[in-house]
Amino acid sequence: MSGISDSFQRPINYLRISVTDRCNLRCLYCMPREGISLVPHANLLTYEEIDVVVRAAAEMGINKVRLSGGEPLIRLGLVNLIKMLSQIEGIEDISLTTNGTLLASQAAELKEAGLRRVNISLDSLKRQRFEDITGYDGLLEVLEGIEQAHRVGLEPVKVNVVVMRGINDDELVDFALLSKEEGWHVRFIELMPLNHKSVKQLDFVSFDEMRQSLASLGQLEVCLPPIGEGPAKYYRLPGAKGTVGFITPISEHFCFKCNRLRLTAQGKLLPCLLSDQEIDMRELLRKGASSQEVKRLLLEAIASKPQGHQLAQGFVPQGRLMTQVGG
C-alpha cells in the first residue's frame, strides 16, 4: 500500500461517506423543519458503487472510512455495506456518525458486521430541549443507543455536542460531568456557519468561552485522544475516566492537518467540507469505471484540496445543507 499526500504535503488517509440525505430529525443547524427536496433513491450511490470507490481508495493508502448521512441508519441494509467494506484489504477502521435514535436495535448487528466505533450526536440532556432542537421527542432513544453501543463494544463511543449560544450552552458542565461520572467521551463542536435561509441561523460559542464555562470543574489536563486522528483537542477532568474534547473549525481551525476527502450520497467528491467545489464520480461509476479511472478522480480531488477554508474572509459555502454533506 502506498500513501498519498495533497499539494500541501498533508497525508490523505481518511474517506467520509454519506450514504443518504434523509434524516428522521430536523436539527436547527442542519435541516429545515419542513424537510428538504430528497434525492431519488436511484440517484444515490449503490453499496456496490461505494465498494468500488473504497477499494480504489484503499489501494492508494486510505485506510479509514466513516459512514454518515443524513442519518445513515435510515438506509436499509447498511449492515451489508459494512460487511463489504470490512473485507477490503487495507481498510483498518470503519466508524459511523449517527443521531443514535435507531442505534439500540442495530448496534449488535453493526458490530458483528465489522463496525468498530460510533460517534453519536446529542445536543441536549434535557428532554424538552432535545425536542426543541431536533423536532422529535427522542432523547431516551438516544441514551438507550449510547448504552447499547457500550454494551456491544462499539468503543470508544464519542458524544458530539454542537454548542449554540442561548440554546444549549448552559449544558456544557452537565455534559462534561458525564466524562467524570460515566466515562463518556464528550466533544463540544463550534457551530459552523450555513448560508441557507431555510435553516435557523445561530450564534457559535468559541473554544475559549467553552473552556471558561468549565472552569468550576477543575483544571482540564491535556490528554491523548481515546482513538483516532481527528481534529479534536482532548482534555481530562481530575479523576475522570472519560475525556472532554473540543472541535474548533472557527476559532482555531485545523485545516493544516486535514487528512480527508468526502463522498456525498449522490457521488460527489468534496475536497473540502467548507467549499462548494465538487467532482462528480457517479457518472463515471455508472459507466463501469475501472479502478484506475476511479483513482484518477480521487487524485484530482486530493490535488484540488485548498490550504484552508475561507470563513475568515467571509466565504460561506452555499451549495448544500449539512444533511447533504455528512458533516
N, C-alpha and C positions, 0 to 999 in steps of 0.2 A: 504494500500500500504506500502510495506517495502522497505527501501532504501538499497543500496548496495555500498560497497567500495572495492577498489583494495587492494593488499598486502602492499601498502604504505599509506593506510588509506585515500586515495583520494575518495570522494564520486563520483560515476558514475551515472549521470542523463541525459545524452545527447547522442543521436544517430544521426550521419550524414549518409545520404543515397544517394548514387549516383544512378540515375535512367537510365543513359545512358553514353556511352563513346563517343557519337557523339557530334560534335560541328560545328557550322557554321562559327566560327572564327579560326584563326591559330596564336594565340599569341606566340611571340618569345620564351617565357619561358615555354610554355605549350605543344605545338604540332607542329611538323614539317609542313612546308607549303604544302608538298605533301600529308599530312594526315597520317593516321595510318591504320593498318590492323584492321578493325572493327569486333567486336564480333557479330556473327549471332544473330538476334533478338531472336531466340528460346533459346539461351543460357543466355539471360538476365532474371533476376528475373521478374516474372509477378507481377502485382499490388496485386493480391491475396496473393502471397508468401510474398511480403513485408508486407502486412497487418498482416499475421501470426506472422512474426518476431516482429513487433511493438507491437502487443497485448501481446506477451510474455514479451517483454522488459518493457512495462508499468506495468505489474504485479510485476516486480522486482524493480520498483522505477524510471525507466527512464521516464521523463515527458516532454522532449524537443526533437523535431525532426527537422532536417534541410534537405531539399532536394537539391541535386546538380547534376552535370553531370561530364564530358562534359557540354553541355548546356541543362538543364532539360526541357526547354520549347519546345525543338525539339521533345520530345517524345509525341506521340499522346495520348490524354486522360488523361494528367496529372491532370487535374481538378478532374477527377474521383478518383484518388488516394488520393488527398487532402480531398475529401468528406469522403472517407473511414477512413482515419486516424483521421479526426476531430471528429468522432463518438466513438473513443476508450476512454474508461474511464481512466483517469489518464494522458492523453496527454494534457498538458496545453498550449503548444506553438508549432506551425508549421510555419517554416520560409523557405525561398528559397534563394539560391545564383544563380544569373543569369548574363549573359553578357548584358542583357537589350535590345538587338536588337529586340526581339519578344514580349516584355512585354506590350507595349502600347495597343495592340489589345486583350490581355488576362487578364490584371490586374483586371478588374471589376469582371470577372467570377471567377478568382482565389480567390479574396477577399470573394465573396459570398459563395464559397465552404468551406471556413474556414482557408485560409491562413492569417497569422497575419501580417507578415512583410517581407521585402526583403533586401538583400544585392546585390548591383549592381557593377560589375567590370568595371572600367573605368580608363584607364592608361594615357589618354591624352585628353586635351580640344582643341587640335589643329587638324583640320580635316585631313590634310595630314599625320601628325604624327600618328594619330589614325590608319589610313590605313597602314602605315608602320609597326606598332606594331602588328596589328591584321590580316593584309592581306585583309581587307574589308573596304570599304568606308561607315561606319555605325554610325559615331558619332551622326548625327542628330537623328537617330532612337533611340539611347541610351538615349539622352537627352529627347526625347519625352516619352520614357518609364519611366524615372525618374519623369517627370511631371505628368504622368498618375497615377503612383504609389501613389504620394502625393494626387492626386485628389480623389482616391477611398479609401484612408485611410490605405494603407499598411505601417503603421508607427511603428517605425522610419525607414525611408529609409536610409540605410548606403551605402556610396560610397567607394569601395575598390580600392586603387591605389597601384599597385606593383611598387616600385621605383627602377629604373635601371640607373646605372651610365652612363652618356653620352647619354642616350636615352630620359628620361623624368624627370630627377632630377632637371631640371631648371623650372619645373612647380609647385613645391611644394607651392610656395607663391600664385600662381593663384588658386590652389585648396583650400588652407587654407582660402583665402579671401571669398570664397563661403560659408564658415561656418558663416561668419560675415554678408555678404551681402544678402545671400539667405537662411540662416538657415540650410545649408547642414551639415550632419554628415559624415565627411571625415575621412577615416582611411588609413594611409600610412603603407605599409607592406614591411618588409625586404624580399628581394628575397631569396628564398630557393634554395640551390644547387641541380642540377639534373645531374645524371651521365648517360645522354643519348646523344650520339654523334649526333643524329638526331635533337636535339633541341639546338638552339644557346646558347652558354654559355655566361653569362652576369655577370657583377660585381654588388654586392649588395652595398647599401648605409646604413650605420649604423644609429641607433636611434639618437645617439649624433650628427651626421652630419646633419640629417634631422632637428632636433630641432634647431641647429645653423643657418640653412638656413632660418628659420622663425623668427629669432631674430628681424628683421626690423619691424615686425608687432606688436611688443609689447610683454609684459610678458604673457607667457602661464600659465594659472592658472589651477591647478589640479581640476577636477570635476568628478562627478559621471557619469557612462555610461548612455546613453539615455534609454537603456533597455538591459537586458541580463546579462550573467555571463561569457562573452567571455574573451579572452586573452589580449584585447587591453587596453592600458593605455590612459585615456581620459583627454583632456585639453580644455580650452576655451579661445579664444582671448578676449580682452577687448570689452565689448558691444555686443558680438556675441550671437545669439540665438542657433546656431549650435555648434558642437564640432569638435575637431581635435584629432584623435586617432592614436596610433602607435602600430603596431603588430610586435614584435621583436623576432622571433624564433631563430635568430643567436646571436645577441649581448647581449641580456638579455632574455634568454629562459624562458618559463613559464611552463615547464614540471611539476613543483612541484604542480601545481593546475589543471592539466589536468583532465577533467571530462567526457571524451567522448570515444565512440567507433565509428568506421566507417564500413559501409557495402557497398561494391562495387556493381556495376550493375550486375556483374556476380555471386554475392552471396558470396564473400569472406569477412570475418570479419577481420578487421585490428585493432589490439590493439594499434598501434602507426602509425601515418602518415609517420614518418621518419624512418621506419623499413621495411624490406622485409617480416616480419613474417605475416602469414595469416592463417585463419581457414576456411575451405570450409563448407558453410552452404547450398548451393544449392542442393547438392546430397541428403542430409537428408530431405530437404523440398519436393523434388520430389518423395520421398518415403512415403510421407504422414506423416511427423513428427508430433508428439504430442507437445503440449505446453511445457511439461516437457523436452522433448528432445531438443527443441529449447533453453530453458533456460539453459540446460546443456552446450551447445556450447557458449552461451553468458557468462556464468560463467567462462568457460575455457578462453575465450578471456580477460575477466576482470582480471583473476588471472595471465595472462601472460603479462599484461601491464608492460613495463620496467619503471624504475625510471625516465629515461630521454633519449633523443636522444644522439647519439654519433658523432655528426658532428665535435665537437672539437677534437675528436680522429681520424678524417679522414674518418669515415664511412659515405658514402652517399648511400641512397637506390638506387638499380639498377633495381628493378623488374617492375616498372610501370612509365608511364608518368603521369603528374598531371591530365590530362584529364580523365585518367582511375581510379583516386582515388577520385576526387571531392574536393580536397583542404582541 
